[in-house]
């Protein structure tokens, strides 16, 4: 159970239930189901994963099916993802999303999205210093009443200088182009 508060959207309640089953020496199968409410929307999702762990490295392939009802739209989305550890400090992930949105004004939109991300974590046990950083890039293509192309980039970085001081920053940039009117 997760309860969080976002100043932009208000309270979010999410409940997630899941199982993992070992199907081979270094292979697991996992499933989870999430129910989430937020302001004027409801989302439910099912995630199915195959996870391979070998020599301390993890590789996961997943399929997520999500359904969302909002005040202006209803959407069904399939997300195919692949993530893995490069080494003990680096990890990468990528996903492809295909979804259909039924807008309550009668129009429909089809969305394709591709995203890639990389993360880095370095902890020095002797000094207590640490550095964590992650970057994600995403492209969204919407086709419907209005065709749009959206580019998104985000980065979050946190560094622990000592037990008393942690420095952090987060940046999110996006650009949307309306291909119908441009």
N, C-alpha and C positions, 0 to 999 in steps of 0.2 A: 504494500500500500504506500502510495506516495502522495503527499499533500504539499503543494507549493503555492506561493503567492507571487504574482508578477504585477508590477505597477502598471504595465500597459494593458493587460487583459484581465486582471482580477484573479480570483482564486481558481486553481486547477486541481481537480481530484482525479487521480488515476489509480486503478487497481489492476495488478498484473499477477497472473497465476501461470505456472509452468511446470514442466517435467523435463528431466534428462535421463537418457538411458544409454548405457555403454553397449555398443553393438560389436565392437572388436577391441583389441588391445589398446589401440591409440585412436579410436573413433567413437564419437558419441552422437546421438540424435537428440535434439531438443525441440520442444514446442512451448509456445506461450500464448496466452490470450490476454489482451489489455482492454479495459473499459475506461474511458476518460470523459469527463464533463468539464466544460469551461464556458463561462458566460452564456453565450447563445449557441453553443455547439456541443455535439456528442460524437465521440469517435470510438469505434471498436476495431480491433485488429487481431489477426492470427499470424504468428511467425513460426516458420518451420526451418530448422537449421541442421546441417551436418558439420561437426566440429572435429578436427584432427589436431591432436596435441602430440608432438614428437620432439624430443631433445629440448624441451622447454619452450618451444615455439608453437603458436596456435594459428590454425588456418580455419576460417569459417565461411561456408556458403549458406545463403539464406534466401527464403522467399517470404515476403510479408504481404498479406492481403488486408487492406484497410478500408473501412466504410466510415464516412463522416456526414453528419447532418448539421448544417448551419442554418442561420436565419435566411440566407439568400440562395443556398445551393445544397445539393446532395452529391457526394462523390464516391466512386469506387476506384481503388488504386492497387496495382500490383508493383512491388518493389523487389528487384533481384539484387542481392548484395554479395560481395566477396571482401573479406578482410583478413589480415594476417600480420604476424610479427615478422619484421625483417631481421631484427636481432634483439638483444635485451634492452635496447634503448629506443628503437624505432618501430613504428607500425604504420601500415597503409590500409586504406579501404576504398572501395569504389562501389557505385550502385547505379542501376538503371531503373527508372520509374515510368510506368505507363498507366494513365488514369483517364477516366471519363467523368465529367462534371455536368450534372443536370441543373442548370440555373432555374430558379423558381419563376423567372420572367419568361420561361419557355425556350430559351436558347441552350445550346449544348456546346461544351468545350472539351477537346481532347488534349491532354498534356503528356509530353515526353520530357523527361529530365535525366540528365547524366551528371553524376558528381564524383569527385575524387578528393581524398583527404590524406593527410600525413600527420603523424604525431611523434613527438620526441620527449623522452623523460630521462633526466640524469640526476641521480641522488648520490651525494657523498655522505656516507654513514659516519665518517670520522668528524667532519666539520658541521654536519647538519644542513649544509647548503643543498639546494635543489633547483632545478630548472625544468619547467614543463611548458611545452608549446604545441599547438595544433593549428593547422591551416586547412580550410575546405574551400573548394571551388565547385560551382554548380552552374549549369546551363539549363534553362527551362524553355520549351517551345510549346506555346498554346495555339491551337487551331480551333476556330469556331466563329462566332459572330464577329469577333475581333481577333486577328492573329497577332500574337505578341512573342517577343524573344526577350528573355530576362537572363542577366548575368549576375551571379552573386559570389562574393569572396568574403570569408571571415577568418579571423585569427584571434586566438586567445593565448596569452603568455603569462606565466607566473614564475617568479623567482624568489626563493627563500634565502635571504642574505644571512640571517642568524635566527635564533629562537624568538627574538623580539621584532624582527622586521621581515615582512613579505611584501614584494612589489608585484603588481599585476596590471594587465591591460587587456582590452578587448576591442576589436574593430570589426565592423560589418559594413560592407559596401555592396550596393546593387545598382544596376542600370536596367531599365525596361524600355524597350522600343516597341511601339505599336506599328506593326507592319501593314496593317490595314489602312491607316491614315498617313503614313510616311511615304 
